[in-house]
Amino acid sequence: MTQRLLVVGGAGFIGSHVVDAALARGLEVEVLDDLSTGKRQNLPAGVALHPLDVRTPEARRVVAEGKFDLLSVQAAQVDVRVSVRDPHRDVDINVLGLANILEGAAAGGVRRVVWASSGGVLYGEASVIPTPESGAKRPVSPYGVSKLAGEHLLRVLAALRGFEGIALRYANVYGPRQDPHGEAGVCSIFAGKLLAGEGITVFGTGRQTRDYVYVGDVARANLLALTGGWVPALDDPDAPAVNIGTGVETSVLDLAARFGRAVGAAPAITMAPARAGELDRSALDTAKAADRLAWRPDVSLDEGIAKLVDSLRREFR
């Protein structure tokens, strides 16, 4: 029998790639997305869309009554700077919204939930890099706090309500469909600016590092977590958590140079003060993903940058 999957936030950047991967795997897929940042055109024709906010009773009812076997929760407020300005919004969407969806999953008999957590913001300024799942949790932004709270909520409700829960701690995800005009997503912002013949802004020293992982690899990790045989124990707060990244640090200035080479024009860079709540260094240890999910990243940074630039060129045309 074909498994039914609901992707919450499925019209968004990462969620729509999860939808594509699930359809390619033969799953029956529906999407719940309020379209605040997601786009209907990101979805293939024929995929049912429920245009609802994750915090509403109607969204909970869709999850509870949809006869779904699997649930992928990608919806979130994801911008660190927005969280610093408005922490209440992060808690409202990323914690209370998640609780609402999970209660629907429990009522509807959903077997497995995979939730999009975040690696760098959860660990904060880590003492060990690449950072394993057992690393100390030192979030330095309300966004990081909301993700840590969401992980605990997922683990506890999974134990109390009887479903399986896995949290994927993403590194910095990039690739096609990432908004080049938004506040978050440095890769798409750099690509969009350079393709438009504009300069780019680098905040802080430019030597701060991130772990950049291609969205197609992230979608594949989600499918492995949703359909694989690994069932995490729930007695350890880190047991259901899996890092999804590359383990490689890349500085912002190096990233800018790579995008310059991809578009064929050296970037004009304006330096600006560092922003509150942002990290100095971040990269994730992915040994657990290899062991539990049989997942490793396939797409190199330069390959992924080329894919992103090509997709934006087509969009701009």
Beta strands, then each sheet from edge to edge (+ up, - down):
strand 1: 4-8
strand 2: 28-32
strand 3: 48-50
strand 4: 70-73
strand 5: 112-118
strand 6: 164-170
strand 7: 172-174
strand 8: 200-203
strand 9: 209-210
strand 10: 212-214
strand 11: 241-244
strand 12: 250-251
strand 13: 269-272
sheet 1: 3+ 2+ 1+ 4+ 5+ 6+ 11+
sheet 2: 7+ 10+
sheet 3: 8+ 13+
sheet 4: 9+ 12-
end
